[in-house]
Amino acid sequence: MIEIHEPNLNITEKKLLIKSFDKNYISSYGTYTKQFEKIFSEKYNFKNNFAVNSGTSALQVALLANGVTKKDLVITQSYSFAATSNAILNCGAEPWFFDISKENFSLDLDQLEKILKEKTYFKKNKLFHKKTNQKISAILPVFSLGILIDVLRIKKIANKYKIKIIFDAAAAHGCVKFFKKNVNNNFFCFSFNGNKTLTSGSGGIISNNNGNKNKIILKLIDVGKGKKKYRYDLSGFNFRPSNLLSS
């Protein structure tokens, strides 16, 4: 088996872990997660960053925050790690699989445009599948193996068909220069699993420049908590990361 990437841990990581232990920052309590979000923001040029316990959780929350609901169709690619499809299924939605391009192992955009033209229709400004009458609420392309994809063309297609985009950028940490210039208001979800070039052992992050979704994201990842202690506004998830890993 060919490993994608092996973590490189040394004395620096050991010192930071010991520091976390000394401060009792071993759960979601502590300051390191906020510090990590700030550093990530500065490096990748995202205004809003929400660290979570996995890349899968990041995708699920981003989909829900963008209005994906039960029985919806979410466009994605047939070649990806299971987390991409699992995140869609965890929302109660259904993946609509498309082929991939041999150039970048991401969505075949020629096929996508052709099929959307032939097999979908608009009703009250929303896109539906002709055969099943399911609403198509989002598109979830993947930066397969961290390879840069044609984000601009995907955005044009999504705008034309009035569907939201959530990018599975789980392994795309190396595309720093691209993110510095092209983030705009789209959602990008990264993973920090042990096989990634930037790792905390586990974890993920939801990144975007659109503050309209901040409140719902914060509630979804923190058990649905409202402003008052032990008051809950919705049924959320315990997706907060450990400060131990954020250190």
Secondary structure, 3 states (H helix, E strand, C coil): CCCCCCCCCCHHHHHHHHHHHHCCCCCCCCCHHHHHHHHHHHHHCCCEEEEECEHHHHHHHHHHHCCCCCCCEEEEECCCCHHHHHHHHHCCCEEEEECECCCCCCECHHHHHHHHHHHEEEECCEEEECCCCCEEEEEECECHHHCCCCHHHHHHHHHHHCCEEEEECCCCCCCHHHHHHHCCCCEEEEECECCCCCCCECEEEEEECCHHHHHHHHHHHECCECCCCCCECCCCCECCCCHHHHC
